[in-house]
């Protein structure tokens, strides 16, 4: 059911629609070297084949999983022979992100001089996986997961194609709807499931809910424990918590659990959210995050995930403050900028007579002996940093009370210093 012409391609209108960048290049008859970046089953290989056919170029393909520099050289030699005969060559490299630096470098001169037009396909972020020299010589086109309408169009086409499809098998509408749902934007997965359904029904299987469950079972959503989908989803979870949207936060948490993410990893990230984005606005948030982490370790899956889900909701609804996080970063910058500033003499430790004779601890005021337990105006920062303010509490949650207390302490100290 692979499309035989560009008009049969469904989806990717942002690339193939009227005046879209890739379509414009195709219509001009001059296709640049390019990289198709997108999830599985979105048409990367199909588009590469159709591009070559459209410009009447030879189409050669390599898989980066198995090919090496020797295979690249053989493909280039074939491309040179084709050029001498008046034909251009499109060299398609599937899973191009699996090429190491040496293999990628081996492509450079031939892409540069036009011996081949490179079309790479990858499910990984090219900016991380391809070296800058190769990336600068190719345009990157992002392919999107197919929407439900596009997947349904593919299914209808396969059911109506007696030569290449699964006709004349009848597949109920509710089964098609389930395939669309489980395909998760992947055309290849959709067609494989359609074929499974057709085989089951053709063998006399009942087209009921039990049969549907038997054929399809449970399908995982798109997820990659090391790729962009993983980091995009953990970013979505973190930003949903920061943005105080409990429904979105819970959704992304469940998406990651459903996709097979390590709950222990999620517990660590949830704890980070507590001290990075909530901080002293709700000090209990970190306690709850650590308690949920401990509960998961003690209870295990699947019950332990509920503890993590509950704390995700709590963090999303908690007042937010990054004041402590910001103060920490500013203090670290001050340490780097000002070097090894000496500790003021009056707050140095003085365990020996010699140290006392050198003035260590001289003039130190013991706070508990002062009014309100505070030696107002006493200097604790190094001389070069006197008056520096790292921590500025917000007016949210418990931090509002902290802000009030800090303002009182600073006012007393400034009054005593004046």
Buried (B, 14 or more C-beta within 10 A) or exposed (E): BBBEEBEEBBBBBBBBEEEBEBBEBBEEEEBEBBBBBBBBBBBBBBBBBBBBBBBEBBBBBBBBEEBBBEBBEEBBEBBBEBBEEEEBBBBBBBBBBBBEEEBBBBBBEBBEEEBBBBBBBBBBBBEEBBBEBBBEBBBBBEBBBBBEEBBBBBBEBBBEEEEEBBEEBEBBEEBBEBBBEBBBBBBBBBBBBBBEBBEBBEEEBEBEEEBBEEBBEEEEBBBBEEBBBBEEBBEBBBBBBBEBBBEBBBBBBBBBBEBEBEBEEBBEBBBBBBBBBBBBBBBBBBEBBBBBBEBBEEEEEEEBBEBBBBBBBBBBBBBBBBBBBBBBEBBEEBEEEEEEEEEBBBBBEBEEEEBEEEEBBEEBEEEEEEEEEBBBEBBEBBEEBEEEEBBEBBEBBBBBEBBEEBEEEEEBBEEEEE
